[in-house]
Amino acid sequence: MNDGSVTHGDAETRPPLDRTNALTALEAALQWWGADVPEDPGAGELAHLLDEIVDRLRDDRRNERSRAAAEPLVQAAEALRAVARLGSLLPAISLWHLRTALRQEATARSQLAAENHLQPAGRAPL
């Protein structure tokens, strides 16, 4: 992953190059985790949704992988809170935080991959 690519399941993608695409990718990721993402959310709203997902994962006492997946999501939420605090200031730093959030979400998803066949905790397999 030295080239900046992110792996979600079998698909490998490059992080979005701009803020809008990064936020869109994070919205899709949170929907994968089962969050009800509002239309056109800001970074702060996405951080709050991640906090709810983290709480759900940590509450799953029977599943060590779910609890392990919560930790990178905590870091992703922190990165999103940093973006919210920065607002429109320092766009390059904001984008770095957004990419960090995407990488952490990918790490969390990989925590679940082996045991849950890429299904988030609490979601029924397809």
Residue frames as a rotation matrix with the C-alpha (Angstrom) as fourth column:
MET 1
0.563 0.826 0.000 0.00
0.826 -0.563 0.000 0.00
0.000 0.000 -1.000 0.00
ASN 2
-0.251 -0.766 -0.592 2.97
0.655 -0.585 0.479 2.31
-0.713 -0.267 0.648 -0.42
ASP 3
-0.825 -0.065 0.561 1.49
0.527 -0.446 0.723 3.78
0.204 0.893 0.402 -3.62
GLY 4
-0.859 0.513 0.011 -1.50
-0.462 -0.765 -0.449 5.18
-0.221 -0.390 0.894 -1.73
SER 5
-0.430 0.743 -0.514 -3.97
-0.362 0.379 0.851 2.55
0.827 0.552 0.106 -2.87
VAL 6
-0.470 0.432 0.770 -6.72
-0.818 0.116 -0.564 1.28
-0.333 -0.894 0.299 -0.60
THR 7
-0.842 0.180 -0.509 -8.12
-0.124 0.854 0.506 -2.25
0.526 0.489 -0.696 -0.71
HIS 8
-0.257 0.845 0.468 -11.80
-0.889 -0.016 -0.458 -2.97
-0.380 -0.534 0.756 -0.02
GLY 9
0.650 0.440 0.620 -12.35
-0.238 0.892 -0.384 -6.67
-0.722 0.102 0.685 -0.26
ASP 10
0.211 -0.547 0.810 -11.02
0.780 0.594 0.197 -7.76
-0.589 0.591 0.552 -3.64
ALA 11
0.695 0.120 0.709 -11.13
0.607 -0.627 -0.489 -4.27
0.386 0.770 -0.508 -5.14
GLU 12
-0.169 -0.791 -0.588 -8.15
0.873 -0.397 0.283 -1.96
-0.457 -0.466 0.758 -4.97
THR 13
0.677 0.445 0.586 -8.73
0.656 -0.726 -0.206 1.75
0.333 0.524 -0.783 -5.44
ARG 14
-0.582 -0.795 0.169 -6.77
0.653 -0.581 -0.486 4.95
0.485 -0.172 0.858 -5.15
PRO 15
-0.261 0.485 -0.835 -7.91
0.756 -0.435 -0.489 7.55
-0.601 -0.759 -0.253 -2.63
PRO 16
0.639 0.583 0.502 -9.95
0.767 -0.530 -0.360 10.40
0.056 0.616 -0.786 -4.15
LEU 17
-0.376 -0.876 0.303 -7.92
0.868 -0.448 -0.215 13.41
0.324 0.182 0.929 -5.20
ASP 18
-0.636 0.165 0.754 -10.34
-0.166 -0.983 0.075 16.05
0.753 -0.078 0.653 -3.98
ARG 19
-0.900 0.255 0.354 -12.48
-0.391 -0.109 -0.914 16.79
-0.195 -0.961 0.198 -0.95
THR 20
-0.010 0.982 -0.190 -15.83
-0.990 -0.037 -0.139 16.17
-0.143 0.187 0.972 -2.65
ASN 21
0.227 0.051 -0.972 -14.84
-0.516 0.853 -0.076 12.72
0.826 0.519 0.220 -3.91
ALA 22
-0.800 -0.553 -0.233 -13.29
-0.069 0.470 -0.880 11.82
0.596 -0.688 -0.414 -0.56
LEU 23
-0.673 0.624 0.397 -16.48
-0.636 -0.214 -0.742 12.75
-0.379 -0.751 0.541 1.30
THR 24
0.277 0.776 -0.567 -18.55
-0.943 0.333 -0.006 10.80
0.184 0.536 0.824 -1.25
ALA 25
-0.167 -0.429 -0.888 -16.33
-0.239 0.891 -0.386 7.74
0.957 0.147 -0.252 -0.75
LEU 26
-0.975 -0.188 0.120 -16.69
-0.148 0.138 -0.979 8.07
0.168 -0.972 -0.163 3.02
GLU 27
-0.214 0.969 0.122 -20.48
-0.942 -0.172 -0.287 8.34
-0.257 -0.176 0.950 2.70
ALA 28
0.348 0.310 -0.885 -20.52
-0.666 0.746 -0.001 5.09
0.660 0.589 0.466 0.71
ALA 29
-0.585 -0.644 -0.493 -18.25
-0.065 0.643 -0.763 3.42
0.809 -0.414 -0.418 3.27
LEU 30
-0.862 0.300 0.408 -20.52
-0.467 -0.162 -0.869 4.42
-0.195 -0.940 0.280 6.15
GLN 31
0.190 0.942 -0.278 -23.53
-0.982 0.185 -0.041 3.09
0.013 0.280 0.960 4.26
TRP 32
-0.043 -0.296 -0.954 -21.66
-0.339 0.903 -0.265 -0.21
0.940 0.312 -0.139 3.91
TRP 33
-0.925 -0.354 -0.136 -21.36
0.029 0.291 -0.956 -0.27
0.379 -0.889 -0.259 7.71
GLY 34
-0.339 0.890 -0.305 -25.13
0.881 0.414 0.230 0.20
0.331 -0.190 -0.924 7.94
ALA 35
-0.665 0.067 -0.744 -25.30
0.391 -0.817 -0.423 3.93
-0.636 -0.573 0.517 8.74
ASP 36
0.381 0.814 0.438 -28.23
0.912 -0.254 -0.322 5.99
-0.151 0.522 -0.839 7.53
VAL 37
-0.630 -0.746 -0.216 -26.22
0.669 -0.662 0.338 8.78
-0.395 0.068 0.916 5.91
PRO 38
0.370 0.778 -0.508 -28.12
0.345 -0.623 -0.702 12.04
-0.863 0.084 -0.498 5.34
GLU 39
0.653 -0.091 0.752 -27.94
0.737 -0.152 -0.659 13.84
0.174 0.984 -0.032 2.04
ASP 40
0.325 -0.641 0.695 -24.79
0.180 -0.679 -0.711 15.96
0.928 0.356 -0.105 1.64
PRO 41
0.893 0.000 -0.450 -23.32
0.450 0.031 0.893 15.39
0.013 -1.000 0.028 5.12
GLY 42
0.587 -0.751 0.302 -20.37
-0.651 -0.660 -0.375 17.31
0.481 0.024 -0.876 6.45
ALA 43
-0.269 -0.814 -0.515 -17.26
-0.180 0.568 -0.803 15.82
0.946 -0.124 -0.299 8.01
GLY 44
-0.746 0.018 0.665 -18.65
-0.661 -0.133 -0.738 16.36
0.075 -0.991 0.111 11.52
GLU 45
0.330 0.936 0.120 -21.83
-0.928 0.345 -0.138 14.45
-0.171 -0.066 0.983 10.70
LEU 46
0.497 -0.222 -0.839 -19.82
-0.350 0.833 -0.428 11.59
0.794 0.506 0.336 9.23
ALA 47
-0.650 -0.754 0.094 -17.65
-0.338 0.176 -0.925 11.51
0.681 -0.633 -0.369 12.38
HIS 48
-0.363 0.607 0.707 -20.78
-0.897 -0.023 -0.441 11.24
-0.251 -0.794 0.553 14.52
LEU 49
0.678 0.616 -0.402 -22.08
-0.715 0.681 -0.162 8.36
0.174 0.397 0.901 12.40
LEU 50
0.012 -0.767 -0.642 -18.72
-0.220 0.624 -0.750 6.62
0.975 0.150 -0.162 12.76
ASP 51
-0.723 -0.240 0.648 -18.97
-0.654 -0.066 -0.754 7.03
0.224 -0.968 -0.110 16.53
GLU 52
0.250 0.900 0.357 -22.32
-0.922 0.334 -0.196 5.21
-0.295 -0.280 0.913 16.44
ILE 53
0.660 -0.083 -0.747 -20.80
-0.400 0.803 -0.442 2.40
0.636 0.590 0.497 14.37
VAL 54
-0.455 -0.890 -0.028 -17.88
-0.353 0.209 -0.912 2.15
0.818 -0.405 -0.409 16.81
ASP 55
-0.413 0.377 0.829 -20.30
-0.895 0.002 -0.447 1.86
-0.170 -0.926 0.337 19.74
ARG 56
0.675 0.722 -0.148 -22.15
-0.736 0.649 -0.190 -0.94
-0.042 0.237 0.971 17.96
LEU 57
0.384 -0.612 -0.692 -18.94
-0.244 0.655 -0.715 -2.80
0.891 0.443 0.102 17.16
ARG 58
-0.643 -0.671 0.370 -17.60
-0.495 -0.004 -0.869 -2.46
0.584 -0.742 -0.330 20.70
ASP 59
-0.076 0.722 0.688 -20.89
-0.969 0.109 -0.221 -3.74
-0.235 -0.683 0.691 22.13
ASP 60
0.688 0.285 -0.668 -20.50
-0.530 0.826 -0.193 -7.01
0.496 0.487 0.719 20.21
ARG 61
0.269 -0.583 0.767 -18.84
-0.907 0.115 0.406 -8.89
-0.325 -0.804 -0.498 23.06
ARG 62
0.644 0.044 0.764 -18.93
0.000 0.998 -0.058 -12.24
-0.765 0.037 0.643 21.24
ASN 63
0.804 -0.272 0.529 -16.95
0.584 0.191 -0.789 -11.06
0.114 0.943 0.312 18.24
GLU 64
0.230 -0.831 -0.506 -13.30
0.542 -0.322 0.776 -10.07
-0.808 -0.453 0.377 18.77
ARG 65
-0.532 -0.432 0.728 -12.94
0.845 -0.217 0.489 -9.01
-0.053 0.875 0.480 15.12
SER 66
0.400 0.740 0.541 -15.80
0.689 -0.632 0.355 -6.53
0.605 0.230 -0.762 15.48
ARG 67
0.869 -0.121 -0.480 -14.16
0.339 -0.561 0.755 -4.98
-0.361 -0.819 -0.446 18.51
ALA 68
-0.164 -0.985 0.047 -10.81
0.645 -0.071 0.761 -4.89
-0.747 0.156 0.647 16.69
ALA 69
-0.262 0.140 0.955 -12.45
0.907 -0.301 0.293 -3.21
0.329 0.943 -0.048 13.69
ALA 70
0.767 0.620 -0.168 -13.73
0.635 -0.694 0.340 -0.46
0.094 -0.367 -0.926 15.97
GLU 71
0.267 -0.731 -0.628 -10.24
0.564 -0.410 0.717 0.87
-0.782 -0.546 0.302 16.69
PRO 72
-0.741 -0.541 0.399 -9.37
0.640 -0.386 0.665 2.06
-0.206 0.747 0.632 13.16
LEU 73
0.024 0.828 0.560 -12.86
0.769 -0.373 0.519 3.55
0.639 0.418 -0.645 12.91
VAL 74
0.636 0.077 -0.768 -12.12
0.660 -0.570 0.489 5.61
-0.400 -0.818 -0.413 16.04
GLN 75
-0.381 -0.875 -0.300 -9.09
0.470 -0.462 0.752 6.99
-0.797 0.145 0.587 14.23
ALA 76
-0.594 0.258 0.762 -11.17
0.744 -0.183 0.642 7.65
0.306 0.948 -0.084 11.11
ALA 77
0.531 0.844 -0.077 -13.68
0.789 -0.459 0.409 9.60
0.310 -0.278 -0.909 13.21
GLU 78
0.319 -0.514 -0.796 -10.86
0.530 -0.599 0.600 11.65
-0.785 -0.614 0.081 14.74
ALA 79
-0.741 -0.595 0.310 -9.58
0.564 -0.301 0.769 12.48
-0.365 0.745 0.559 11.25
LEU 80
-0.192 0.764 0.616 -13.08
0.786 -0.257 0.563 13.60
0.588 0.592 -0.551 10.23
ARG 81
0.683 0.392 -0.616 -13.38
0.706 -0.571 0.420 15.78
-0.187 -0.721 -0.667 13.33
ALA 82
-0.271 -0.853 -0.447 -10.08
0.501 -0.521 0.691 17.42
-0.822 -0.037 0.569 12.34
VAL 83
-0.721 0.089 0.688 -11.54
0.655 -0.237 0.717 18.14
0.227 0.967 0.112 8.89
ALA 84
0.357 0.932 0.061 -14.64
0.819 -0.344 0.460 19.63
0.450 -0.114 -0.886 10.50
ARG 85
0.462 -0.249 -0.851 -12.50
0.611 -0.606 0.509 21.87
-0.643 -0.755 -0.128 12.73
LEU 86
-0.612 -0.791 -0.009 -10.43
0.505 -0.400 0.765 23.07
-0.609 0.464 0.644 9.78
GLY 87
0.427 0.829 -0.360 -13.46
0.103 -0.441 -0.892 23.93
-0.898 0.344 -0.274 7.67
SER 88
0.955 -0.052 0.293 -12.23
0.291 -0.056 -0.955 25.55
0.066 0.997 -0.038 4.46
LEU 89
0.584 -0.810 0.047 -8.84
-0.780 -0.545 0.306 26.44
-0.223 -0.215 -0.951 5.94
LEU 90
-0.369 -0.905 0.213 -5.77
-0.790 0.426 0.440 24.48
-0.489 -0.006 -0.872 4.84
PRO 91
0.586 0.729 -0.354 -7.41
-0.802 0.459 -0.382 22.36
-0.116 0.508 0.854 2.10
ALA 92
0.023 -0.641 -0.768 -4.33
-0.554 0.631 -0.543 20.17
0.832 0.438 -0.340 1.63
ILE 93
-0.878 -0.313 0.362 -4.31
-0.462 0.360 -0.810 19.25
0.123 -0.879 -0.460 5.32
SER 94
-0.043 0.948 0.316 -8.06
-0.820 0.147 -0.553 18.57
-0.571 -0.282 0.771 5.23
LEU 95
0.552 0.213 -0.806 -7.60
-0.743 0.566 -0.359 16.27
0.379 0.797 0.471 2.26
TRP 96
-0.526 -0.793 -0.308 -4.80
-0.470 0.573 -0.671 14.45
0.709 -0.208 -0.674 4.10
HIS 97
-0.722 0.329 0.609 -7.19
-0.564 0.230 -0.793 13.87
-0.400 -0.916 0.020 7.02
LEU 98
0.385 0.898 -0.216 -9.93
-0.857 0.261 -0.444 12.67
-0.342 0.355 0.870 4.65
ARG 99
0.236 -0.380 -0.894 -7.53
-0.603 0.665 -0.441 10.20
0.762 0.643 -0.072 3.07
THR 100
-0.829 -0.501 0.248 -6.48
-0.478 0.406 -0.779 9.07
0.289 -0.765 -0.576 6.54
ALA 101
-0.219 0.847 0.484 -10.14
-0.760 0.163 -0.629 8.42
-0.612 -0.506 0.608 7.37
LEU 102
0.596 0.425 -0.681 -10.52
-0.787 0.478 -0.390 6.37
0.160 0.769 0.620 4.18
ARG 103
-0.261 -0.773 -0.578 -7.41
-0.485 0.623 -0.614 4.31
0.834 0.120 -0.538 4.96
GLN 104
-0.837 -0.033 0.546 -8.58
-0.534 0.264 -0.803 3.66
-0.118 -0.964 -0.239 8.51
GLU 105
0.219 0.970 0.104 -12.03
-0.847 0.242 -0.474 2.60
-0.485 0.016 0.874 7.27
ALA 106
0.428 -0.136 -0.894 -10.36
-0.661 0.628 -0.412 0.19
0.617 0.767 0.179 4.84
THR 107
-0.701 -0.712 -0.039 -8.30
-0.443 0.477 -0.759 -1.21
0.559 -0.515 -0.650 7.71
ALA 108
-0.500 0.603 0.621 -11.45
-0.695 0.148 -0.703 -1.69
-0.516 -0.784 0.345 9.80
ARG 109
0.527 0.724 -0.445 -13.20
-0.844 0.387 -0.371 -3.43
-0.097 0.571 0.815 6.93
SER 110
0.010 -0.610 -0.793 -10.26
-0.538 0.665 -0.518 -5.79
0.843 0.432 -0.321 6.52
GLN 111
-0.761 -0.224 0.609 -10.56
-0.649 0.282 -0.707 -6.70
-0.013 -0.933 -0.360 10.22
LEU 112
0.025 0.895 0.445 -13.96
-0.665 0.347 -0.661 -8.19
-0.746 -0.279 0.604 9.43
ALA 113
0.039 0.036 -0.999 -13.08
-0.990 0.136 -0.033 -9.76
0.134 0.990 0.041 6.09
ALA 114
-0.783 -0.456 -0.423 -11.92
-0.442 0.886 -0.139 -13.19
0.438 0.078 -0.896 7.22
GLU 115
-0.917 0.388 0.090 -14.66
0.153 0.552 -0.819 -13.92
-0.368 -0.738 -0.566 9.72
ASN 116
-0.149 0.955 -0.257 -17.67
0.049 -0.252 -0.966 -12.12
-0.988 -0.157 -0.009 8.30
HIS 117
-0.266 -0.008 0.964 -17.07
0.914 0.317 0.255 -12.40
-0.307 0.948 -0.077 4.57
LEU 118
-0.918 -0.245 0.313 -16.98
0.334 -0.903 0.271 -8.59
0.216 0.353 0.910 4.29
GLN 119
0.157 0.973 0.167 -20.24
0.484 -0.224 0.846 -8.03
0.861 -0.052 -0.506 6.14
PRO 120
-0.492 -0.330 0.806 -20.29
-0.447 -0.698 -0.559 -5.37
0.747 -0.635 0.195 8.84
ALA 121
-0.952 0.128 -0.278 -21.20
0.302 0.537 -0.788 -6.43
0.048 -0.834 -0.550 12.36
GLY 122
-0.507 0.835 -0.213 -24.95
-0.049 -0.275 -0.960 -6.54
-0.861 -0.476 0.180 12.83
ARG 123
-0.043 0.477 -0.878 -25.74
-0.962 -0.258 -0.093 -6.88
-0.271 0.840 0.470 9.12
ALA 124
0.501 0.302 0.811 -27.11
-0.156 0.953 -0.258 -10.18
-0.851 0.003 0.525 7.82
PRO 125
-0.650 -0.739 0.178 -25.04
0.005 0.230 0.973 -11.90
-0.760 0.634 -0.145 5.11
LEU 126
-0.189 0.542 -0.819 -26.34
-0.923 -0.383 -0.041 -11.48
-0.336 0.748 0.573 1.59
